Structure formats: C-alpha cells, structure tokens
Amino acid sequence: MIKNTDMGLSRLLGSDIKAKAEWLYGSVTARNILKTIFTDGTFAMIMYRLMQSSQRMRLVPMAMIFNKLNAFFGRCIIGRGAQFGPAFVMIHSYGVVINSSVKGGSNIKLEHAVTIGAEKSESPVLGDNIFIGAGAKIIGGIKIGNNVKIGANAVVVDDVPDGATAVGIPAKAK
C-alpha cells in the first residue's frame, strides 16, 4: 500500500500539489499550481507533509507544532503517525479527522468532514487511487482496495474490494 515512503519532502509535496492542480483545474501548469497553493485544503496538506517529515526525522516537537498549526489553521486533525503515499489531496480540509495509525497508498483524495478512524485500536488501511466524498466515515480495522470511490456521508465499516463504489449507512460496495 504505502509506496515511496522515503521520497523527500519536496517530492511528496510536489506530487500532492500537482495532483490537486490536475483534480481542480484539469492540468498541471505553473498558473494552476499557483492557484492550487492558495486554495482551501492546501495549507493542511503542506502542514501534514511537514509533520510527517518531522516525525520521520524524530523531530517530535516540530511534528507536534505542525500538527497544532494544522488543527488551528487547516481546521483538520491528522494523527502524527498517519501515513499516506504521494499525490495525497485534501480538496477541502475543514473537519477532516484521521487517526494516527491509518495507512494509505498513493493518489488519495478527500473531501471535507471525512473521518478515517480506529475502532478497538484497529485502523483502516487504504489502497491506491481512492476518492472519499464529503462527510464519509471509514472506521475500524478494514481494508479499502485500489480504485475505490466512497460516497458522500457513507459509513464504511466493512472491507471494500478493488474497483468498488461504497455508498450508504452502513455502506454497501457496488
């Protein structure tokens, strides 16, 4: 699931911002990257990557500072141990909550108010190429496959296979 965890901070940030520019504006141009840097959610993405990098370098006080800056200014909470691969995109960051033990692959896109959380000390593991709609909740020690879409406000408590779309409360994979 997690690939390229030893990519440098600038490469990870670059992949995140380029993926967001592509998602929002349809292409990666200098103008679109500049616009992307100033859109909602990008600050939270940057704080997350700085926190993740600080954590990896064992600079725990710095990781804590980036975490708190993200909570206050980015309006989201991402646990210091959460791991996502390249092209991690928060389309909107407001209300996002991610448990510290969540593991995610590359090309994951989140809308606002998404929760990815633990249940009984077990957290979700997410594959690659996943879209998670606004207000969705993914809870417990479940696996989300590759190329998956999670609908808005879905509550996912069971595994979702590759290529599926999960919608509803509780979510059913289709």
C-alpha positions in Angstrom: 0.0 0.0 0.0 2.5 2.7 1.1 5.0 3.2 -1.6 7.9 5.6 -1.8 7.8 6.4 1.9 11.4 7.5 1.6 10.6 10.2 -1.1 11.9 13.5 0.0 9.6 16.2 1.4 9.8 18.4 -1.6 8.9 15.5 -4.0 6.0 14.4 -1.8 4.7 18.0 -1.6 5.2 18.4 -5.3 3.2 15.3 -6.1 0.4 16.4 -3.8 0.1 19.9 -5.2 0.4 18.6 -8.8 -2.3 16.0 -8.2 -4.6 18.7 -6.7 -4.0 21.1 -9.6 -4.9 18.3 -12.0 -8.1 17.5 -10.0 -9.2 21.1 -9.7 -8.2 22.6 -13.0 -7.6 19.7 -15.4 -3.9 20.3 -16.0 -0.6 20.9 -14.3 0.6 24.3 -15.4 2.5 27.0 -13.5 -0.6 29.1 -13.3 -2.7 26.2 -12.0 -0.1 25.2 -9.4 0.0 28.8 -8.1 -3.8 28.8 -7.9 -3.7 25.4 -6.1 -1.3 26.7 -3.5 -3.9 29.3 -2.4 -7.0 27.0 -2.4 -8.7 25.6 0.6 -7.0 22.4 1.9 -3.6 23.0 0.5 -2.3 24.6 3.8 -3.4 21.4 5.6 -1.7 19.2 3.0 1.6 21.1 3.5 1.3 21.0 7.3 0.6 17.3 7.1 3.7 16.7 5.0 5.9 18.8 7.3 4.6 16.9 10.3 5.2 13.6 8.6 8.7 14.6 7.6 9.5 15.8 11.2 8.1 12.6 12.6 10.3 10.5 10.3 13.4 12.5 11.3 12.4 12.1 15.0 11.9 15.8 15.5 8.8 15.2 17.7 8.4 18.8 19.0 8.4 20.1 15.4 5.9 17.4 14.4 3.6 18.5 17.3 3.9 22.1 16.2 2.9 21.3 12.6 0.0 19.1 14.0 -1.3 22.0 16.1 -0.9 24.5 13.3 -2.9 22.2 11.1 -5.7 21.8 13.7 -5.9 25.6 14.2 -5.4 27.0 10.7 -6.2 24.0 8.5 -9.2 23.0 10.6 -8.4 19.3 10.5 -6.7 16.8 12.7 -4.3 14.2 11.2 -2.5 11.9 13.7 1.2 12.2 13.7 1.7 8.6 12.8 -0.7 8.6 9.8 1.0 7.6 6.6 -0.1 8.4 3.0 1.8 8.0 -0.2 2.4 10.5 -2.9 -0.5 12.5 -4.5 -2.4 12.9 -1.2 -5.1 15.6 -1.8 -7.4 17.3 0.6 -9.9 19.1 -1.7 -11.2 20.8 1.4 -9.7 20.3 4.8 -12.4 21.6 7.2 -13.5 18.9 9.6 -11.2 16.1 8.4 -10.1 13.7 11.2 -7.6 10.9 10.5 -6.4 8.5 13.2 -2.6 8.3 13.9 -2.4 4.6 12.8 -4.1 5.0 9.4 -2.1 3.8 6.4 -2.9 4.9 2.9 -1.4 4.4 -0.5 -1.0 6.9 -3.3 -3.5 9.2 -5.1 -6.0 9.5 -2.3 -8.4 12.4 -2.5 -10.5 13.6 0.5 -13.4 16.0 0.6 -14.3 17.9 3.8 -15.6 16.4 7.1 -14.1 13.0 6.3 -13.3 10.7 9.3 -10.9 7.8 9.0 -10.7 6.4 12.5 -9.9 3.5 14.7 -12.2 1.1 16.5 -10.8 -1.1 19.2 -7.2 0.1 18.4 -7.5 -1.1 14.7 -7.4 1.5 11.9 -8.3 1.3 8.2 -5.7 0.5 5.5 -6.4 2.3 2.2 -5.1 1.2 -1.2 -4.2 3.5 -4.2 -6.5 5.7 -6.3 -9.2 6.4 -3.8 -11.8 9.2 -3.7 -13.6 9.8 -0.4 -16.7 12.0 -0.5 -17.8 14.7 1.9 -18.8 13.6 5.3 -17.8 9.9 4.8 -16.7 7.9 7.8 -14.3 4.9 7.4 -14.0 3.1 10.8 -12.1 0.1 12.2 -9.5 -2.4 11.0 -10.8 -2.7 7.5 -9.2 -2.7 4.1 -10.2 -0.3 1.3 -9.0 -1.7 -2.1 -7.5 0.1 -5.1 -9.5 2.3 -7.4 -12.4 2.8 -4.9 -14.9 5.6 -4.5 -16.6 6.2 -1.2 -19.8 8.2 -1.5 -20.7 11.3 0.5 -21.8 10.6 4.0 -21.1 6.8 3.6 -20.3 5.0 6.8 -17.8 2.2 5.9 -17.3 -0.5 8.5 -16.5 -3.5 6.2 -13.8 -4.1 3.6 -14.3 -2.6 0.2 -12.9 -4.6 -2.8 -10.8 -3.2 -5.7 -12.8 -1.1 -8.1 -15.9 -0.8 -6.0 -18.1 2.2 -5.0 -19.3 2.2 -1.4 -22.4 4.2 -0.5 -25.0 4.2 2.3 -25.2 3.8 6.0 -23.8 1.3 6.6 -22.0 1.4 3.2 -22.5 -1.3 0.7 -20.0 -1.9 -2.1 -21.3 -1.9 -5.6 
